[in-house]
Amino acid sequence: MDDQLVWQEEYNIGVEIIDKEHQRLFKIINKLFMVDGEEEEEKSRWVCQEGIKYFKGHTLKHFVDEEKYMESIGYEGLKRHRHIHRNFRENILPALEEELEKTNFSPEAMGHFLGVCSGWLIGHTLTEDQAITGGKVSKWENLLPEEQLKAIQKTIIRLVFDMFHLESQVISDAYGGEKFGRGVYYRLVYGAERSEKRQEILMVFEEKLLVNTVGKAMGLQTNRLDTMLLNAARYTARQFVGRLMEHFPEWDSYDLKEENLLTYEQFRRVFEREKPQVSLLFNTGGAGYFAYCAIAPHLLEKGVGVPIQKDNALIEVEQYLMKREEEAARDAASNRRKILVVDDSMTIRQAMKQLLRDDYDVTLAESGVAAIRAITLNRPDLILLDYEMPVCDGRQTLEMLRLDKSFSEIPVIFLTGQGDPEVVKALLSLKPAGYLLKYLKAGDIKKKIDGFFEKKKI
């Protein structure tokens, strides 16, 4: 491949030894991109194996050197940073290597490896590493201590096996709320008797996972959610969380106060509003994905969703399923296209969502790294990408997409708030599918997007 993961000046944190190691890791990733699929099969596999070993060795050495530096300056975030390194070393890398081995280094698995590693490297360099010298605030500053996170992960994996005889593994301990498959979004609210603060638990299940676990346990001959299966899944999830809480004495005084079935939009609003203590994404092999997120006790905002209670449970579950079916029918009837909106402004994201939701399946991402995760889980037909995002801007995000063969053909239209000729010339030089000025009237933006898809039909 001709594309390269380009080192940018803003990636520097101002510590020479760390900056040089980061540049070296970028170069190694670039070499892997260049050999991906270009050699004959046997040679390509060997080159990839050796390249991955080289990347892994340098990455682990870099982690050690970086942690020594943080320790030498008394960096307050060392413990959290060390946990992030360990998660990559002990969870993400082994999971990717296992996938490569199982698929005999297939192009898809290699693309997944390169996408995850490059996305993680860029995101980590631009956020957590910048925080070492005071450049950024860590996105995951409220995460529980490493030991407790590890304990929760192990407990969840054991519970999934005990309950459903499924092997599961942590894909990410910093799940960003991305959509995967056709999901069910479930919210549980717990609280202590003498406190107004509440702890929110958010669980996301890929529909096929509920069918393959709860449905199979019930002996149901179905491949779709129905009232019986969803009610059984609700109570199974409640018991699951209850059993999880039994392992942690500090949660003993908590009782269930509220539960809701949420739309994806409602789930995202809750997720974006608060910083999670726990945010884990799991894969159970072919059975499906699920996520477990816990938010620290806080005063709740009203209006998240209708609480499910004894007197309305039947109606709420039926209405939830009805809404899902109506949405699925609309999608099927209109062959709805999928659009991913990537913008650091929540106002812009929500405005685009409101504008497009009636005719398109719209997913939102707040950064380039979040966009990579979202695309991996739910491939869009079009990406509307903010050109002026901070940290990882539109140009860098587009470069990341084009470095991955499985993403490189997805059309990208830039969103920009600047219409002067120099900016337009710069963004058009990147050869996007087009650009949209944010200050255009909503109707004009909608017409241009509709026109893009109309041209695709010709």
C-alpha positions in Angstrom: 0.0 0.0 0.0 1.1 3.5 -0.8 -0.6 5.2 2.2 1.3 5.9 5.3 0.5 6.5 8.9 2.0 10.1 9.0 3.7 11.4 12.1 2.4 14.8 13.0 4.0 17.6 15.0 1.1 17.5 17.5 1.9 13.9 18.4 5.1 15.1 20.2 4.7 15.4 24.0 8.0 17.3 24.3 10.0 14.4 25.8 12.6 13.4 23.2 13.0 9.7 24.2 9.3 9.1 24.2 8.6 11.0 21.0 11.4 9.0 19.2 9.9 5.7 20.4 6.4 6.8 19.2 7.9 7.6 15.8 9.5 4.2 15.7 6.2 2.5 16.4 4.6 4.5 13.6 7.3 3.3 11.2 6.8 -0.4 12.2 3.0 -0.1 11.7 3.7 1.5 8.3 5.9 -1.5 7.3 3.1 -3.9 8.2 0.6 -1.8 6.1 3.0 -2.1 3.1 3.3 -5.9 3.2 -0.4 -6.6 4.0 -1.6 -8.7 1.0 1.1 -7.6 -1.4 3.3 -10.8 -1.2 2.4 -14.3 -2.1 0.3 -16.0 0.6 3.0 -18.0 2.4 5.6 -15.2 2.3 3.0 -12.6 3.3 2.0 -14.6 6.3 5.7 -15.0 7.4 6.4 -11.3 6.9 3.3 -10.4 8.9 4.2 -12.8 11.7 7.7 -11.4 12.0 6.5 -7.8 11.7 4.0 -8.3 14.4 6.7 -9.8 16.7 8.8 -6.8 16.0 6.0 -4.4 16.7 5.0 -6.2 19.9 8.6 -6.3 21.2 9.1 -2.5 20.6 5.7 -1.7 22.1 6.4 -3.6 25.3 9.9 -2.0 25.6 8.3 1.4 25.0 5.8 0.8 27.8 8.6 0.0 30.2 10.6 3.1 29.3 7.6 5.4 29.4 6.5 4.1 32.8 10.0 4.7 34.1 9.9 8.3 32.9 6.5 8.9 34.5 7.8 7.4 37.7 10.9 9.7 37.6 8.8 12.8 37.3 6.2 11.7 39.9 3.4 11.7 37.4 0.1 11.4 39.3 -1.6 9.4 36.5 1.0 6.7 36.5 -1.2 4.0 38.0 -4.0 4.6 35.5 -1.6 4.9 32.6 0.2 1.7 33.6 -3.2 0.0 33.6 -4.0 1.1 30.0 -0.6 -0.3 28.9 -1.3 -3.5 30.7 -4.7 -3.8 29.1 -3.2 -3.4 25.6 -0.4 -5.9 26.4 -2.5 -8.6 28.2 -5.9 -8.2 26.5 -6.0 -6.4 23.2 -2.8 -7.8 21.7 -3.4 -11.4 22.7 -7.0 -11.3 21.4 -5.8 -9.9 18.0 -3.0 -12.5 17.8 -5.4 -15.3 18.5 -7.7 -14.1 15.8 -4.8 -14.0 13.3 -3.8 -17.6 14.2 -7.3 -18.9 14.0 -7.8 -17.4 10.5 -4.3 -18.2 9.3 -3.5 -14.5 9.0 -6.5 -13.8 6.7 -6.6 -10.3 5.1 -9.7 -9.5 7.2 -7.9 -10.4 10.5 -4.7 -8.6 9.4 -6.8 -5.5 8.6 -8.5 -5.8 12.0 -5.1 -6.0 13.7 -3.7 -3.0 11.8 -6.9 -1.0 12.3 -7.0 -1.6 16.1 -3.3 -1.1 16.7 -3.0 2.1 14.6 -6.2 3.5 16.1 -5.1 2.7 19.6 -1.6 4.1 19.0 -2.9 7.4 17.6 -5.6 7.8 20.3 -3.3 6.9 23.1 -0.5 9.2 21.9 -2.9 12.1 21.5 -4.7 11.7 24.8 -3.1 9.7 27.6 0.5 10.4 26.5 -0.2 14.1 26.1 -1.6 14.1 29.6 1.9 13.2 30.9 3.1 16.7 30.2 -0.2 18.4 30.9 -1.4 18.6 27.3 -4.7 16.8 27.7 -7.1 15.5 30.4 -7.5 11.7 30.4 -10.9 10.6 29.0 -11.0 7.7 31.4 -9.9 9.4 34.6 -12.9 8.0 36.6 -12.0 4.3 35.9 -11.8 2.1 38.9 -8.4 1.0 40.1 -6.7 -1.6 38.0 -7.1 -4.4 40.5 -10.8 -3.9 40.8 -11.3 -3.6 37.0 -9.4 -6.9 36.6 -11.6 -8.5 39.3 -14.8 -7.3 37.5 -13.6 -8.6 34.2 -12.7 -12.0 35.6 -16.0 -12.2 37.4 -18.0 -11.4 34.3 -16.1 -13.9 32.2 -16.7 -16.6 34.9 -20.4 -15.7 35.2 -21.0 -15.9 31.5 -19.4 -19.3 31.4 -21.3 -20.5 34.5 -24.6 -19.3 33.2 -24.3 -20.1 29.5 -21.2 -22.2 29.0 -19.7 -19.6 26.7 -16.1 -18.5 26.6 -15.8 -14.7 26.5 -12.9 -12.3 26.3 -12.5 -8.6 26.9 -12.1 -6.7 23.6 -11.8 -3.3 25.2 -11.8 -2.0 28.7 -12.6 1.5 27.4 -15.7 0.8 25.3 -16.8 4.1 23.8 -20.6 3.4 23.3 -20.4 2.4 19.7 -23.2 0.5 18.1 -22.7 -3.1 17.2 -25.1 -5.3 15.4 -28.8 -4.9 16.3 -28.5 -4.1 20.0 -30.7 -4.1 23.0 -29.9 -1.3 25.5 -30.8 -2.0 29.1 -30.3 0.4 32.0 -30.4 -0.6 35.7 -30.3 2.0 38.5 -29.2 1.0 42.0 -29.1 3.0 45.2 -28.6 2.9 48.9 -31.5 3.6 51.3 -30.1 6.8 52.8 -28.6 8.3 49.8 -30.1 10.3 46.9 -27.2 9.3 44.6 -27.7 6.4 42.2 -25.4 4.1 40.4 -26.3 3.4 36.8 -25.5 0.1 35.1 -25.8 0.1 31.3 -25.8 -3.2 29.5 -25.7 -3.6 25.7 -26.5 -7.0 24.1 -26.3 -8.0 20.4 -29.7 -9.4 19.7 -28.3 -12.7 18.5 -26.4 -13.1 21.8 -29.7 -13.1 23.7 -31.1 -15.6 21.2 -28.0 -17.9 21.6 -28.0 -17.7 25.4 -31.3 -17.0 27.1 -33.3 -18.2 24.2 -31.4 -21.5 24.0 -31.6 -22.0 27.8 -35.4 -21.6 27.5 -35.5 -24.1 24.6 -37.1 -21.4 22.3 -37.1 -22.2 18.6 -36.6 -18.6 17.4 -34.0 -16.4 16.0 -35.7 -13.2 16.9 -36.6 -11.3 20.1 -40.2 -11.7 21.3 -42.0 -10.7 24.5 -41.2 -13.9 26.3 -37.5 -13.8 25.4 -37.0 -10.1 26.2 -38.7 -10.5 29.6 -36.5 -13.5 30.3 -33.4 -11.6 29.2 -34.4 -8.7 31.6 -34.5 -10.9 34.6 -31.4 -12.8 33.6 -29.5 -9.5 33.3 -30.8 -8.4 36.7 -29.6 -11.7 38.2 -26.3 -11.4 36.4 -25.7 -7.9 37.8 -26.9 -9.1 41.2 -24.4 -12.0 41.2 -21.7 -9.6 40.1 -22.4 -7.3 43.0 -22.1 -10.2 45.5 -18.4 -10.3 44.7 -17.9 -6.7 45.8 -18.8 -5.9 49.4 -19.0 -2.1 48.7 -22.2 -2.8 46.7 -23.9 -4.8 49.4 -26.2 -2.0 50.5 -27.4 -1.2 46.9 -30.9 -2.2 45.8 -32.5 -2.0 42.4 -34.4 1.3 42.1 -35.3 1.5 38.4 -34.9 -0.3 35.1 -35.4 0.9 31.5 -35.2 -0.4 28.0 -33.5 2.3 25.9 -33.2 3.3 22.3 -29.7 3.7 21.1 -30.1 7.5 21.2 -31.2 7.4 24.9 -28.3 5.1 25.7 -25.8 7.5 24.0 -27.2 10.5 25.9 -26.6 8.7 29.2 -23.2 7.5 28.2 -22.0 10.9 26.9 -23.2 12.7 30.0 -21.2 10.8 32.6 -17.7 9.4 32.8 -17.8 5.7 33.4 -16.0 3.8 36.2 -16.2 0.6 34.1 -16.8 0.3 30.4 -16.1 -3.2 29.0 -16.8 -4.7 25.6 -16.8 -8.5 25.4 -16.8 -11.0 22.5 -18.3 -14.5 23.0 -17.0 -15.8 19.7 -19.8 -16.5 17.2 -22.5 -16.0 19.8 -22.3 -12.2 19.8 -21.0 -9.1 21.6 -22.1 -7.5 24.8 -21.0 -4.5 26.9 -21.1 -3.7 30.6 -20.8 -0.1 31.8 -21.0 1.3 35.3 -21.3 4.9 36.2 -20.2 6.2 39.6 -23.0 7.1 42.1 -24.5 10.5 41.2 -27.7 12.5 41.2 -29.8 11.3 38.3 -31.3 13.5 35.6 -34.9 12.8 34.8 -36.3 11.9 31.5 -34.0 9.1 30.5 -36.8 6.7 29.7 -40.0 5.2 31.1 -39.3 3.1 34.2 -40.4 -0.5 33.9 -42.6 -1.4 36.9 -45.0 -4.2 37.8 -48.1 -2.4 36.5 -46.6 -1.4 33.1 -44.0 -4.0 32.4 -46.1 -5.9 29.9 -47.0 -2.8 27.9 -43.5 -1.3 28.0 -41.8 -4.5 26.7 -44.4 -4.9 24.0 -44.1 -1.2 22.9 -40.3 -1.5 22.9 -40.4 -4.6 20.6 -43.0 -2.9 18.5 -40.8 0.2 18.0 -37.9 -2.1 17.1 -40.0 -3.9 14.5 -41.3 -0.7 13.0 -37.8 0.6 12.7 -36.6 -2.6 11.1 -39.6 -2.5 8.7 -38.9 1.1 7.7 -35.2 0.2 7.1 -36.1 -2.8 5.0 -38.8 -1.0 3.0 -36.7 2.1 2.3 -33.4 0.2 2.1 -32.1 2.8 4.5 -28.5 3.8 4.0 -26.2 4.0 7.0 -24.5 7.4 7.8 -21.8 7.9 10.4 -21.5 11.5 11.6 -18.0 12.3 13.1 -17.8 15.6 14.9 -16.4 16.7 18.3 -19.4 19.1 18.8 -22.4 17.3 20.4 -24.6 20.1 19.0 -23.5 19.4 15.4 -23.9 15.6 16.0 -27.4 15.9 17.4 -28.4 18.4 14.7 -27.3 16.1 11.9 -29.0 13.2 13.7 -32.3 15.1 13.8 -32.0 16.2 10.2 -31.2 12.7 8.7 -32.9 10.2 11.1 -36.2 9.9 9.2 -34.5 8.7 6.0 -31.2 7.3 7.1 -29.7 5.0 9.8 -27.5 7.5 11.6 -24.6 6.7 14.0 -22.6 9.3 15.9 -18.9 9.4 16.9 -17.1 12.2 18.7 -13.6 11.6 17.4 -11.5 9.9 14.8 -10.6 7.0 17.1 -14.3 6.6 18.1 -15.1 6.6 14.3 -12.7 3.7 13.7 -14.4 1.6 16.4 -17.9 2.5 15.1 -17.0 1.5 11.6 -15.5 -1.8 12.7 -18.8 -2.7 14.5 -21.3 -1.2 12.1 -20.0 -0.3 8.6 -21.7 2.8 7.1 -22.5 3.7 3.5 -21.3 7.3 4.0 -19.1 9.2 6.6 -19.8 12.8 7.3 -16.4 13.9 8.8 -15.6 17.1 10.6 -12.6 18.6 8.9 -11.6 20.9 11.8 -11.8 18.5 14.8 -9.1 19.0 17.5 -6.6 16.3 18.3 -7.1 13.9 15.4 -8.6 16.1 12.7 -10.5 15.2 9.6 -7.4 14.8 7.4 -5.8 12.4 9.9 -9.0 10.4 10.3 -9.3 10.1 6.5 -5.7 8.9 6.3 -6.4 6.2 9.0 -9.5 5.0 7.1 -7.6 4.8 3.8 -4.8 2.8 5.4 -7.3 0.0 6.1 -8.4 -1.9 3.0 -11.8 -2.8 4.5 -12.5 0.9 5.2 -10.7 2.6 2.3 -13.7 2.4 -0.1 -16.2 4.1 2.2 -17.1 7.5 0.8 -16.3 10.5 3.0 -17.8 13.9 2.8 -16.1 16.6 4.9 -18.1 18.9 7.2 -16.4 22.3 7.5 -17.3 25.7 9.1 -14.8 27.5 6.8 -15.7 28.3 3.2 -12.7 30.3 2.2 -10.9 29.1 -0.9 -7.7 28.0 0.8 -9.5 25.7 3.2 -11.7 24.3 0.4 -8.6 23.8 -1.8 -6.8 22.0 1.1 -9.6 19.6 1.8 -10.4 18.9 -1.8 -6.7 17.9 -2.3 -7.5 14.9 -0.1 -10.0 13.7 -2.7 -13.0 13.2 -0.5 -16.4 12.4 -2.0 -17.3 16.0 -1.4 -17.7 18.7 1.3 -20.6 20.5 3.1 -20.5 23.9 4.8 -21.9 23.6 8.3 -23.6 27.0 8.0 -25.8 26.0 5.1 -29.5 25.8 5.7 -30.6 22.4 7.1 -32.7 21.7 4.0 -29.8 22.4 1.7 -27.5 20.0 3.6 -30.2 17.3 3.4 -30.6 17.9 -0.4 -26.9 17.5 -1.0 -26.8 14.2 1.0 -29.9 12.9 -0.8 -28.3 13.9 -4.1 -25.1 12.0 -3.2 -27.0 8.8 -2.8 -29.2 9.4 -5.9 -26.0 9.7 -8.0 -24.8 6.3 -6.5 -27.9 4.7 -8.0 -27.2 5.8 -11.5 
